[in-house]
Amino acid sequence: MTPPVTGSSERSRPNVVATLWRSTHPGPTVVVTTIALALGLSVGVDLDRLVVLTVSVFFGQVSIGLSNDVIDAPRDRIAGRTDKPLAREQAPIRVAWISAIVAVVVALALSALLGWGMAVAHAVFLACGWAYNAVLKSTVWSAACFAVGFGVFPSLATLALSHPHVAPLWAWIAGAALGTAVHFSNVLPDLEDDELTGVRGLPHRLGRRASAVVAYVALVVGAVVVRLGTDVDSTAGVIATWVLTAGVLVLAAWGLVVSLIREPRRLSFQLVMAGALLLTAEVVVASRLAA
């Protein structure tokens, strides 16, 4: 007996959902959303507005992740990237496009509920992500997307407040430094695959070693700017920010030495990510102390 068509359709639906979720880059999506939540808590955003902020950033990240993989699908097939679900045969490309567009509309609509300032700032952040995915990842302007986007990012929390305002200058610089470090380190594991498919952003043009150096220097700049830019009164606050700053400096020094001794690869990427985590924690702590 032939099974009913509806049953077959229902069985295939979870596969589509799973494919779309894996294509959102779940790790970065959850991390960036968590950072937005932490920043919102640190500056004292009210619970109801905090929920809207967090959900808005989540949908925005979903849209960026999906758009990245659906745009890259043809190149990923050429490179044999079987780890990319949308590069496989019969991948739901059309559904992915629709989902990415719906997600960005939802993200902006939720941002608008928190005020025009939040909506504009989030639109800039999302525009940077989409522009990178669509065009700029293969140009010398690839790093600008991360510097501008993450420079704006700390202001999402402060603009979500009942009495909104942009984040202080040190937070803008730290965010830009963080975005730059992540961008220049992110290419290290996939440099050859990117070159094969014609992706030649600024890190690819500088090379593996120079990209690693730029990433570590950016982390150092971000950590120092946060420490010098915040006016901390409490002893505990001073100790916390100094410990986090020192942690970033130690990791950066370690990474620079390793990168100069041998060609940077997985270890350099891991050291930058660890430094980025400490820098993020430093920004969150400093935002709380400055609130």
KEKEDREN-797635 format. One record per residue (C-alpha): z, y, x. Coordinates in steps of 0.02 Angstrom, whole numbers, plus 50000, padded with zeros to 5 digits. Layout:
ZYX/...
//
This chain:
500005000050000/499555017450066/501075028450087/501065044249981/500315059750061/501865070150027/502935058350130/501755059850278/501795078750265/503685078850259/503795067850412/502665079450512/503605095250465/505105092650582/503885090150727/503105107150693/504805115450682/505355107150845/503745112350931/503965130350876/505785130750930/505385123851103/504025137051118/505255151251089/505965148251263/507655143451188/508655146351347/508165164651375/508175167651186/509975161851170/510515170751331/509775187651283/510485186151107/512195181951179/512105197051295/511715208251146/513215200851053/514345203451204/513765221451228/514035224751043/515805218051053/516155227751213/515705244651137/516605241050972/515195238450848/515875234450673/515735216150621/514405218550487/513325229250602/513635217150745/512935202750642/511365212850603/511175217750786/511345199750846/510155192450717/508895206250749/508895202950937/508755184250905/507195186150798/506475198250925/506705185451063/505935171950955/504405182950932/504255186351119/504455168051166/503195161951037/501925175351079/502055170851263/501675152451236/500345154751102/499405167551209/499575156551364/499095140251275/497285139951339/497835143451518/499255130851506/498015117351453/496965120951608/498505119751718/499045103551634/500705110951577/501275096351470/503005104351467/502275118051354/502195111251174/500825123251119/499705117551263/499595099951191/498245093051079/498385097550894/499745110250929/500125121650779/499345137150856/499025146150692/500785142850629/501475149050795/500505165350780/501115168050602/502905163950652/502855176050800/502225190250690/503475186650551/504895186050679/504465203050754/504335210850581/506045203750533/506785209850697/506175227650670/506665227750487/508445222550530/508505235450669/508005248950546/509545244650442/510595250750589/509685267350604/508075274650669/508735275750847/509095257150854/507395253450775/506465263950903/507435256751051/507165238950992/505325242550960/505145248551140/506015232751204/504895221551098/503325231251142/503705228351326/503875209651296/502285208251193/501295219351313/501835208451458/501315192651368/499645199451308/498995209351457/500175215751590/500805199351663/499195198351765/499265216251829/500255226351955/501205233551805/502035217051761/503725222451830/503685238651730/503845228751568/505485221151625/506165237151703/505805247651549/506265234351422/507925229451499/508285247451543/508275251151357/509215235351311/511035241451335/510675255551213/510375242951073/512255240351064/512745258751072/511395263550946/512065250250827/513725259550815/514185269250658/514045284850766/512575279950875/512175286151049/511135280051195/511975270451335/512515280051492/511315281951637/512165268551742/511855255851604/509995260351598/509845258251786/510825241951786/509765235151644/508165239751734/508815231851894/509275215951800/507565214851718/506695217651884/507725204151971/507385191651832/505515195251836/505315193752024/506335177652031/505585169751876/503895167051961/504615157552110/504595140052031/502875142151948/501895152452074/500535139552104/500275135651918/500145154151881/498865156952018/497835142251953/497705150251781/497335167851844/499055175551818/499295187951960/500685200051921/501545210852051/502665196552117/501125185552144/500295199352242/501825202352351/502105183952385/503575172152370/504685179152508/504435197552464/504755193752280/506405185452321/506915200352428/506495212552288/507515202252165/509065202352276/508915220852316/508765224652130/510375214952096/511285224652232/510675241352163/511205236551987/512945230852040/513285246052147/512675258252014/513805250451883/515315251151997/515015269052052/514435275151882/515915269751777/517545279351772/518875265851761/520695270951737/521595254251728/522025244051882/521425228151796/519765236451758/519535242151937/519925224752002/518755216351877/517275227551916/517565226152104/517675207152095/516045206051996/515195218352113/515765208452264/515135192452184/513405199852160/513375206352339/513895189452411/512575180052313/511245192852359/511705191852544/511665172852537/509975173052451/509225185552571/509735175152721/509045159252644/507425167852594/507145174752769/507495157952851/506345147552741/505115150152600/506065154052438/505935141252300/507165133552177/508765138652269/508235156852274/507875156452088/509595148952055/510485161752164/509605176152076/510065169051906/511875167351960/511865185252024/511045191151863/512425182651764/513765191651865/512845208251847/512745205651660/514605202151654/514915217851755/513895228351632/514835220851485/516545223851565/516075241551616/515425245151440/517075239451368/518085250151488/516975265251456/517015263351265/
//
